[in-house]
Amino acid sequence: MNLIENLKNYFSTVDKQEKAADTPEGICPNCWGRGEWEGEYYKFKKGEDGNPSNATYNNFVQDVARQLDKITIDEYSFVCETCKIKVLHKLGSY
C-alpha cells in the first residue's frame, strides 16, 4: 500500500473507534507524534461538522502525506529523512 492509502486506513480505523496502531504503517513515529496528526485530524473533522466531503478529506490526507513522505526503508529499519531517527522494525511490520 502507498502512504496515502495507509493514512486513509489509519483514519478509517480511528473513525470506527477500533484499536489503531500507534502510527499509520510506514510513518515515522517520531514525526507522527511531534506533528500531532491525529489531533489535527480531529480538528479537521470538527471543522467539517464531522462529515467532510471526499474532496476535502482527500486534500487533508494528501497534505499530511506530503509532510510525512521522507522515510527510507530497508529490510530491518527505516530512517526518517526529516528527523533523522532510525527505527528498527520486525520483518513486514513497523
N, C-alpha and C positions, 0 to 999 in steps of 0.2 A: 504494500500500500504506500501511497505517497503521503507527504506531510499534511496536505490539506485533508485527505481522507482520514488520516489518523486524528487530526484535530476535530473533525466532524463526529467521528465515532466517540471520542472522549466527551465532547459536549452533549452528545445524544445520551450517553450513559448517565451523565450528571443530571440531565433533564428528567430522566426516568427515575431519578433518586435511587439508582442502583450503585453498588460499590464500584468506583472507578479506581484505576491505578493512580499513583501519586502524580504522575505526569503522563501526557499522551506518549504513545510509542515513538521512539526516535527523537524526543525532545530533551534537551539538556535540563536536568532537574534544577541546577543552579540558576539558569536564566529563567526558567518557568517560575520558580519561587520569587526571584527578585522582581520579575515583571508583574507578579500578582495577576496572571492572566485569567485565573478562574474568577477572581473578584471583578476583573474588567468585563468578563462575560456576564456576570450577574448585573452589573451596571447597564450593560448593553441591553439585556433582556428587559430590565425595569424601564429603561428609556423607550423601549418599543412596546410598552404595556404588556410584556410577556408574550407577545405574538409578532415577532419580526417577520417581515416579508422574506422570501427566499433570496432576493437580490441583495437586500441589506445584510442578511445573515452571511451570505457568501462573501460579501465585501469585508465584513468583520473578520471572518476566518482567514481570508487572503491577507489582510493586514497583519494578523498575528503570525501567519506563516512566513511572510516576508521578513519579519523581525527575528524569527527563530530558526532560519534555514541554514545557518552556518555551522553545521556539525559534520565532522569527518568520522566515518565508522570503519573500524577494522574488525577482525574476527573476534577479538576479546574485549574491546573497549570503544568508546567514542570520545573524541576531543572536540570541545566546543570552541570554535574559532573566535567567538565573541568574548568569553570569559577565560578561555584557556584552561578550563578544568577538564581533567581526564577522568572518565567514569568507567569502571570495569563492569561488564555485564556477563551473564551466563549466555552460552550459545543460543541464539534465537530469541532472547528476551532482554529487556532493559531494566 
